[in-house]
Structures are given as structure tokens and as C-alpha cells.
Amino acid sequence: MTDHNAEFARKLIRHLDRGAAQLKPGMAYRLQQARARALAGSTARPVGAGELALGGIGAPGAGGRHSGWGMAARWLAVAVLLGGIGFGWQQWHAVQQVREFAEIDTQLLASDLPIDAYLDRGFQNWLKTSFER
């Protein structure tokens, strides 16, 4: 512990001791009883290496470790989610391309060019090069 942390701990202890000294005896007794009940009701066990202490939230299986099937199901859910996101992005991209093509077709058909301009080979080449940019 560094000197800064040790000094902070001493100040905190002094502050808590002063607060505890100001408690009424009945209040201190009730707090002591509540603490004893909480400690009696806890099923504290040492946390193993590589294991998270969850404080009873989302408690794992009987051995205190996640079962193989549960972990596999989580990874499968992550893989399905990522696959769904990828598929959705691909579909959105395809729809955007179709919209671009439809917009270009609409602009060409709505323009005032004569039909001969569409039949001209140079115009078709110009359309291909201008679309590729």
C-alpha cells in the first residue's frame, strides 16, 4: 500500500469511528444484529483462480463454474448475432445499389434526349464510364 493510500485509509477509519461513536446504543445494537443475520445468511466460499466473484448475481452451476453447454450457447448466440448483423448489412447494401440503378434509369428516361442518342455507341460508352466513377 502506498503512503497516499495508507493516509487515506487512516483518515477514513477516523471518520467512521467518529460516526459510530455518535450512534445511539439501541441503533448500534440493531446494526450489530442486522450484520450478524447478514453474515449468517451468506454462503461465502473462496473464489477460485480464473473465476469472477458475482456476489450471488447470475450464480453459475452447482460447482461454481459455468457448464460447458451454457458457455457454448453464449458463444453460439454471439456468432448468430454477428452473422445476422453481417447479413443485414449485405442486404441493406444490395437495396442501396438497386435504388441507385432505379434512380439512374428514371433520370435517363425522364431526360429530353432523343431515342437516337440512346442507340449511339459513344453514348453507351459514356454512360458506362460515368457510372463507374
Backbone hydrogen bonds, N-H to C=O, Kabsch-Sander energy under -0.5 kcal/mol:
donor,donor_aa,acceptor,acceptor_aa,energy
6,A,2,T,-2.5
7,E,3,D,-2.4
8,F,4,H,-2.1
9,A,5,N,-2.5
10,R,6,A,-2.3
11,K,7,E,-2.3
12,L,8,F,-2.5
13,I,9,A,-2.5
14,R,10,R,-2.3
15,H,11,K,-2.3
16,L,12,L,-2.6
17,D,13,I,-2.6
18,R,14,R,-2.2
19,G,15,H,-2.0
20,A,16,L,-2.5
21,A,17,D,-2.1
22,Q,18,R,-1.0
23,L,20,A,-1.1
28,A,24,K,-2.4
29,Y,25,P,-2.1
30,R,26,G,-2.1
31,L,27,M,-2.4
32,Q,28,A,-2.2
33,Q,29,Y,-2.4
34,A,30,R,-2.5
35,R,31,L,-2.3
36,A,32,Q,-2.1
37,R,33,Q,-2.4
38,A,34,A,-2.3
39,L,35,R,-2.6
40,A,36,A,-2.3
41,G,37,R,-2.0
42,S,38,A,-0.8
51,E,48,G,-1.6
54,L,52,L,-0.9
57,I,54,L,-1.3
58,G,56,G,-0.6
59,A,56,G,-0.7
61,G,65,R,-0.8
64,G,61,G,-1.7
71,M,67,S,-2.0
72,A,68,G,-2.3
73,A,69,W,-2.4
74,R,70,G,-1.8
75,W,71,M,-2.2
76,L,72,A,-2.5
77,A,73,A,-2.3
78,V,74,R,-2.2
79,A,75,W,-2.6
80,V,76,L,-2.7
81,L,77,A,-2.3
82,L,78,V,-2.6
83,G,79,A,-2.5
84,G,80,V,-2.5
85,I,81,L,-2.3
86,G,82,L,-2.4
87,F,83,G,-2.6
88,G,84,G,-2.5
89,W,85,I,-2.3
90,Q,86,G,-2.2
91,Q,87,F,-2.4
92,W,88,G,-2.4
93,H,89,W,-2.4
94,A,90,Q,-2.2
95,V,91,Q,-2.3
96,Q,92,W,-2.2
97,Q,93,H,-1.9
98,V,94,A,-2.2
99,R,95,V,-2.3
100,E,96,Q,-2.2
101,F,97,Q,-2.5
102,A,98,V,-2.5
103,E,99,R,-2.4
104,I,100,E,-2.4
105,D,101,F,-2.6
106,T,102,A,-2.5
107,Q,103,E,-2.3
108,L,104,I,-2.5
109,L,105,D,-2.6
110,A,106,T,-1.9
111,S,107,Q,-0.7
111,S,108,L,-0.6
117,A,114,P,-1.2
118,Y,114,P,-0.8
119,L,115,I,-1.1
120,D,116,D,-0.9
124,Q,120,D,-1.6
125,N,121,R,-2.2
126,W,122,G,-2.2
127,L,123,F,-2.3
128,K,124,Q,-2.1
129,T,125,N,-2.3
130,S,126,W,-2.4
131,F,127,L,-1.9
132,E,128,K,-1.6
133,R,129,T,-0.7
